[in-house]
């Protein structure tokens, strides 16, 4: 029987132990994005702008994968808390099959629609060769993205963060080395430029797929086709999607909002530099929030296991600790990023022709870091809401923040304050979202406790 490890012991220590490997995994992921952007940036402004547009599609795919992963983690962790070992195996196996189905479907639908999709995003014709170089192979590797994320989510449901971290670390290191070789023609590898970035991702994700399935089956014994039935599989899918589908829709709101704002930004004077700034900064921002992103990932299995066991006091205490840490960390990151704002742009490009990009990046990091604390609180509160199996409310919060506030404000303030208006819009939307998520989570937890049989 899979033991519920997170329903006893010191809460702060448990959160710390689980968060550390997750944090290093998140930092590794941020480093991959950093180097990917840096190496492509050395190919020129057009290549970087094209990759910035492809990030929208990647956000969509990761939204699907992480949304399903959230459903898998919450459902399996709750089953572990309830002590139902058979259900744990069924949810894991059926969740992986759902990933296979979804990944195959996305390849079939996405591959032939590259041009119309990126035209919709606002990419100009001169960027299309770069986009095709990157996206054609990338689409074929979509199943290699979705299935390992589901597998790692199943491991995290048990409270094991170390093995998913190690799998992620091998993938990231492989990707960075291959990026350096295949994009720029180093280490004796051919210079494939933008296609090299896509090939590096394809290879590293394939290795992740093999490792995740191998460990999940041989070490954790969570993959089993005993007592398999189509009816049972659909029942598992229904349970996972009850949480996963709203989580997917929540995650999809981000690329939809980003695509809308990028299309608007591309119409500004120096639109390519502004698009590059908005997408590059989103990758740099991840270094600031990586610790809290790790904490949010940890809170899902922690809260879900204690929800299954009816230990609500542990959930409340975990949230108090998490919020205090989040406020301290957010303030520290705000001060650091404002201090180094002039040094960020030159990391990605060099030369007098990039002065506009440098200016845009510096001004972004004078304005947006003020929102870091609220952005981080949003992660903590919505992760808890998902673990409480109320993902619709996370979706409503994200919808309000990104669609109802950010997009209209970006268009409105953009007309009033030029490109800086987009920065101001994001700042306001993030502050409102962080405050609203805090009150929403408290209300939902209170209702669950009042209705509990424990």
Beta strands, then each sheet from edge to edge (+ up, - down):
end
